[in-house]
Amino acid sequence: MTVYCATSNPGKLREFQLAAPDFDLRQLPRPVAPPDETGETFEENAIGKAEYYGGFVDGYLFADDSGLEVDALGGAPGVHSARYAASHLNGEATDAANNALLLQRLNGIANRTARFVCVIALVKDGKLVRTFRGAVEGRILEAPRGSGGFGYDPLFYYEPFGCTFGEAAIGDKMLVSHRAQALEKMFTFLRGISASVETQSSSSHR
């Protein structure tokens, strides 16, 4: 089954492809200007992006919205995770800048519990089918560790691994991450649809 994914982030695309080698995952066939992300929740942003990008392809397409929620910061950076530094410092929202701002905001704070959240919205021919959510709990370190992953991964310590997501092997991370959880739910759903279509097709040829 061919499924389009609305992302230009190479890190995310790599994780998507690793999550479902039995699917033909493709990016949009041509560059498309991104929509404004005006939602106040991950669900609203994921649905908005999926419906927008779904208008450029036939069939299934999914878009995700994900980010980091830090309890001591009231759930921030949340939906602003990717552009945290830009929205607060009017600077460039690089991974390094976002991480630096997060550490600055948490300076002297003992409670550093946090979670990564991902919501995936699946559309067909531009119309919403359903959403899928995943989350993973951890805590924010006082300095980054590891050069793997992307975003806040080097700061996010995952207790069961005894290391940050930036230090973990991508294969291990894909077993537990927020994005992996949401993807698994979506691909399980799509496999059910694919199996149903094959059964109907087989029956019609008898």
N, C-alpha and C positions, 0 to 999 in steps of 0.2 A: 504494500500500500504506500502510495506517495503522500507525504505530508509536508507542507511548507512551514517553515519556522521564521517568524518575524524578528530576527536579530541580526545586528551587524557586529556583535561582540564575539570575537573568535573563541574566547574562553567558554562562553555559554554554548556556542555551536559545538565545540568539542565535547562538552558534557552531554549535550543532546544526542549526538551520534553514538557515544559510548553507551548511553542508556538504552538504545533500541537499535541494535545492528540488523534486526529483521525488517526494519522500515527503510524506505527510500526518503531520507530527510533532505530537503532542499531549502536553500534560501530563496528569496524573491527573485524572479528571473531578470529584474532590472532594478536599479537603485530607485528608491522612493523617499521623498522628503518625509521625515518623521512627523507624527501628529503632536500637538501640544498635550502634555500629561497634566491634566487639571484635576484628576480624581483625588479624593482625600483618603482612599483606602487602596490597598494592593488590588483588591477585586475590581474596583472601578477603573483603575488604570489598565489592568490586564484586558478587561473587556473592551475598553475604548480602543486600545491598540489592535486587538485581534479583529474587531469589526472594521476598523480602518484599513489595515493591511489586507484583510480578507477580500476586500473589494477589487484587488489587483490580480487575484488568481481564482481558478476554478477548483473546487474540492475543499479539502481540509487544510486549515492553517491554524497554528497556535501562536500565542504571544504570552510572555510572562512578565510579571512585575514582581520584583523581589527586593529585599533590603534587610537591614539590621535594626532590630528594636532593642534599645538599652533601657532597662527598667529605671535606673537612676535619672535618666533624661526624659522620663515620661513617654517612652516609646520612640524617641528620636534616635537616629535620623529618619527611620521609617521610610515613607514613600519618597523622601528626599535623599536617600542614601547615595545614589550615584552622583548627585550634584550638591552634596552637603556643603563643601567648601565654597562653591560658587554662590549658593543662596545665603551664606552667612558672612562671607568675607569679600564678596564680589571679585573673587579670584578664579583661577582655573581649577575645575573640579577633577584633578588627577587622583589616582588611588593614593599617592603619597600625601597629597594635600588633605584629602578626606580623612585619612588615618591620623594625620597630625592634629586636625581640628578635634577629632573625637577624643584623642588623648588629652588635649588641652581642656576640653569640657569635663573630663573625668578626673582631672588632677585633684588629688587629695580625697577622692570619694572611695569609700571602702566597698560599697555594694556595686559590683561590676557584672552582675548577671545580665545575660542578653540572649537573644535568639535570632537566627536567620529565618526569614519567612519568605515563601514563594507561592504565588498564585498563578496558575496557568489557565488561560481562557481558550477554549477550542471553538472554532467557527467552521461552518461549511457554507461555501458560496457567500461568505460575508455575514452569515446569520449565526448568532450564538447557539452553541449546542449545550455546553455546560462548563463549569469551572472546577479546578482541582487545586487543593491546598496542601502544602507541606511545611513543617517547621522543625528546627533542631536547636536544642538548648546548649548554651556554653557560657563563657565569661570572657571579658575583655582584659587582656594583659596590659602591663604598663609600658611595654615596648614590643615592636613587631618581631616575630620569629618565623624564619622560613621564607623562601623566595618563590614557592609554588602558588598555585591558585591565582586569584585576582581579587580586587576590591578589598574588603576588610579581612580576608582569610588569614593574613599573618598576625592579626591581633586576636583572632577568635580561637580561644582554647577549648578543645573538646575533651572532656574528662576521660571518656572511655578509651580514647586513643593515647592520652597522655602527651598530647602535642597540639599545636595549632593546625588549622586547615591549610595554612601555608607550608607546614612541614609534612603533612600527610601525603601519601601517594594518591594520585588522582583516582585510581581504582578503589582504594579504601574510602576516600571521601564520597565517591559516587554510591557507596552502599548505604550511607546514612544522611547525606545532605538534604536540606530543605527542597532543593531543586530536584534531586533524585526521587524524593518521596512523591512530589507532585507529578513528575514525569511518569513514574511507575503507575500511578493511578490512571493517568491519561492513556498510556499505551495499553494497559490492561483493558480499559474501556474500548479502545480502537480495535484491539485484537478480537474482542467479542463481536463488534460490528463486522469485521472482516470475515470471521468464521460464519456468521449468520448469512452474509452475502454469498459465500461459497456454497453453503448448504442449499440456499434457495436456487442458485444457479445449477447445482448438481441435480436437484429435484426437477427443474424445468426441462432438463435434457434426457430424462428417463422416458 
